[in-house]
Amino acid sequence: MKTKDLILVALVCANVTLAAVAFALLVGKAESSAVAGVASRSGDYVMVTGNVASSREGLLVIDVVAKRANLYVPKAGVGAGGQPWDLTSTRDLAKDFGASAKP
């Protein structure tokens, strides 16, 4: 075989291998799952955003040390210098989960 033929065969094999790997990664990719908690945390607060209503979003701030959860919703049309968030709900997590958490 000539050198050109060997190079052509090698390139075809490399392309087929790359295409097979790309296809395997595309097909075998599982849907990623949301992870709300981690084994090690970097601070004393956990913050999560989400929909409060169909057109509103909110920010849930969990204070791990104080065992409290606060839900903040942004105010509409707040000018400079105004408070941009409303505290709409607060929960005592120790009270909420204390009675049901039995070792």
N, C-alpha and C positions, 0 to 999 in steps of 0.2 A: 504494500500500500504506500501511496505517496504521503508526504507530510501534510499536504492540504487536506487529504481525506481523513487522516488521523485527527487533525484539528477540528474538522467539521463534525466528526463523530463525537469528539469530546464536548464540543459546544452543545450539540443536540442533547447529549446525556445530561449535561449541567442544566439546561433549560427544562428538561422533563423533571429532573429532581427538584428544582426550585418551584415549578408549577405544582408538583405533588405536595410539597411542604406548605405552600401557600393555601392550597385547597384544604389540606388537613387542618390547618390553623383556623380557616374560615368555618369549616363544618364542625369541628370539634370544640369551638369556643362556647363555653357554657355562659348562660346569662349571669351577669354579676349580681351578687346579693348585697343589699344594704347592711352595713354593720353599724349598729348604734353604739355599741360599747366596745372598749378595748381592754385588754388585761392590764396594761400600764397607761396611766394618763399623765399628761404633762401639767395639769393644773387642777384647781378645785372647782372648775365650772365645765359643764357640758352644754353646748349650744346647738340647737337643731332648728332649721327653718321648715316651714310647711304651710299648706293652705289652711286658712281659718274659715273662709267662705269661698264661693266660686270666683270672686274677684279680689279677694284680700289674702295677703300672706301674713304670717306672724313669726315671731322669734321666741322659742321656748328656751329659757336659761335655767339650768338645774345647778343649784349650789350644793355640791356634794357634802361639804363640811356642815352646813346649816340644815341640810336635808329639806330644801325648799325648791319649788319649781315656780317660776314666774313666766307668764305669757305676755309678750309685748307685741303691740300692733302699731304700725307706723301711722302717723296722722297724715291726713290729706291736706296739701297746700300749706305746709308750714314754711314760714319765711325765715330769714336769717335771724339767729338768736332765739328762736322758739324751740320748745322741747319737741323733738321729732317723733317720740314714741309715747304711746299710752300703755300703762300697765293695766291689762284687762282682767287678769286672773292670777291668783297666787294659791299655791297648795302646800300643805305641810306633809311632806312625804313620809316622815317618821310616823305620823298619825295615820296616814292612809294605808301604809304597808305594815305597820307595827303589829296590828292585831292578827293579820293573816300570815305573817312570817314566823313560823314555828320550826325550830331546828329538828 
